[in-house]
Amino acid sequence: MLDRKNYILYILNIYLCQIFIIHSFLHFPELEIFAMNIGPMIRRHRKEQKLTLKTVAAKAGISEGFLSQVENNVNSPSVDTLVKICNAIDVNTGDLLNLAENQQKLNVIRRMDLDDVEIPPAGFVTRRFVPPENRTVVDSAVLIIAPGKSIPIRKNIKSGQEMLCILKGTLELTHGEETVIMEAGDTAHYWVEPRKQIIMNKTKETAMVFWVGTI
C-alpha cells in the first residue's frame, strides 16, 4: 500500500498524464493517444532496468499476460494502468508519451529484440507491429511459438485471408482437411477456416513466423 507521499505523487502523475492527453487532442485532433506505439518502448525500458515481466506486472498490479500484450502491441493500457507500469519501470509517463507522439510511422522489429523473448505460460508470443487502434485493414505480427504449443484461430473473422512465412524452426499448419509441414523459408497463403485451422509447433525447438491477416 502506498504511503501518503507516494500516493500524492501517484495521483499527480495521473493528473499530469491526463493534461498531456487533453492538450494533445486540442492541438492535434487527428492524434489518437493510445494508437501510439508505446509497447516496444515499455519493453525496452523494462529490459534496461533488468526487470522481468513478472516483477513489473506485480508492481503495477496487473497480470503478466496483460503486460506482455501491452509490450507486444496486442492490447492498449488505460491511463491509470500506463502510469502504474511506468512507475514500475521507473519511467516518467509524460516523457514516454512524448517519445511515442514524436516517433515516425515506420515500425521495425529488430532481430536482436527477438533473441531473448520471454514466452508466457500460454506458450506463444504475438509481437505486433502496431497497437489495436491502428489496425484497420490488415494485421501483422511476428509469432514466436514454444515447443508443443499452438496459435489459436482468430475469432469473429469472416472471409479473412492470412499469410505465413516461417522465419525459424518448423510448424504444422492444419487447414480444413489438409495438413502441411512448413520449414524456415516456406510461405503459405490461405482463407481463414474457423472450423478447422491450427498452427502447431510439434518440434522440440522454438519456432518463429511472420504472419499477416486481413481484418
N, C-alpha and C positions, 0 to 999 in steps of 0.2 A: 504494500500500500504506500502511496506517495505521501511524504510529509508536506507540511503547509507550503514551504518554499518551492519545492519541486512541483507541487500541484499548481501553484500560481504560474510558474514558468510554462507548464504544460498547457494551461488554458490560454496564456498569452501567445504561445506558438500557434495554437489552432486559430486564434483571432487574427494574427498576422497573416496566416495562410489564407484565411477567408478573404481578407482585404486584398491580397495579391490576386486571388481569383476574380473578385468583383472588378478590380482595376483592369485586369486583362480583358474581361468581357466588354467593358465600357470602351476601351481603346482599340481592341481587336475583336470585333464581334464575330469574325469568321473562325476564331480560335476556340477549339474545344479542349479545355484544360486536361481532361483525363483521356484525350486521344493522343496525349504526349507519349513518347516512347521512354517512359521512366523506368521500366523494368530492368533493362540492362545496366542502367546507372546504379540502381539499388544493389544489384548483384555485384557490380564492380567495387562499390564502397564496402560492402559486406566482406568480400574476399580480401580487400586491403586491410581490414581490421582483423583478418584471420578468424572470422566468426562463422559458425556452421548455421545451416538453415534452422536446425532445431533450437539453437541458442537464441537466435534473433526472434524466431516465432514465439518462444516462451516469454521473452522480454516484452514483445509487442502485444501479447495476449491473443494471438491468432494461431491457427493450425499451421503446421509445417507444410501441408499440401497447398493451402491458400497462398502462403508466402512464395512457394515455388511457382504457382500460377502467375502471381504478380511479376516476379522476376522474368518470367518467360513470355510476358505479354498475353497470357491466356485470359487473365482477369484484371480488372482495374480496382484499386482500393478506394474507399471513401476518404474524405479529407481527414477525418478523425483517425482512421487506420493508417493513412500515409504518415501522419505526424508521429504515431506510435512507432512505426517502422523506422522512420528517420532518427527518432530518439534512440532506438535500439542499436543503430549502427553509427551513432554519434555524428549525424549529418544534419545541417540546417535545412529545414523543409523548403524555405523560400529560395535558398541557393540551388537546391535540386530542381525546383520548378523553373527557375530562371534558365538553368542549363538545358532543360527539356524544351523550353519555349524557343530557344535560340538554335537548336540543332537543325541540321538540314533534313530534307525529306528523302534522304537516302539512308537506308538501313542495311548494315552489313554485319553478318555474323562471322566473326573471325575464327579461324581454325583453332587458335590457342584457347578460345573461350569454350571449346567443346572437349578439350583434353582432360579436364578434371571435373566433369559434370557430376553432381550429386543426384543419384537416382532415388526417388522416394519409394516407400513401400509398395505403391501401385505398380512399380516395375517399369515405368517408362517416363520419359521427359518430352514434352512438346515445347520446343523453343520457337515461338512465333516471331515474325519479323516486325509486326505492328500490333498495337493493342486492339481490343474488340471494336471500339468505336470507329476505327479506320478501315474495317473490313466490310466493303460494300459489294464488291463483285466477285473477288477471289480471296481465298485464304491460303496462306503458305507457312511452312514451318520446317524445321529440321527435327525429326523424330529420333529419339535415342531409346532403344528397347533392350532391356536386360534379358539374359538367357531365360528361356521358359516362359516369357511374358508375351502379351499381345496388345494391339491397339484396338480399342472399341470403336465400332462404327459410329459416325456422326448421326445424331437424331434430327428428326424433322427436316430432312433434306430430300426434296423431290426433284427427280430428273437431274440430279447433280452429276458432275464428272470429276474424276480425280486422276492425278498422275503421280507415280512413284519413281524415284531414281535412287538406287542403292548406292550409298557412299562407302559403307564399310560393313563387312560381315555378310551373312546370308539370311534371307527371310522367306517365309512361305506365305503366298497370297492365295487365299481361297475366295473365289468369286462365282457365286451360283454353284453349279455342279463341277466347275473346273478348278483345279489347284495347280499352281506353278511355283517352282523354286527359283528365287531370284538372288543373284550374287552381285558383288560390287561391280558397278558399271552397267548393270541391267536397268532398263526403264520400262514402265508399263503405263498405259492409259486405259481407263475403263469408266463405264457408267456405274454409279453407286447402286449396289444391290443390298437394300436394307434387310432383306430376309436371310441372306446367307453371304456374309462377307467378313473376312477376318485377316489381319496381318499379324503373323505369328513368328516369333524367334524361337526355333526349336533347337538351336545350337547351344554350345557352352560359352560362347563369346558375345559380348555386347554388339548390337547392330545399329547402324546409323543410316537414315534415309532422308532424302529431300522430298517433301510432299507438297502438292498443290491441289486445291479443290475449289470448285465453284460454289457460290452461296445462293 
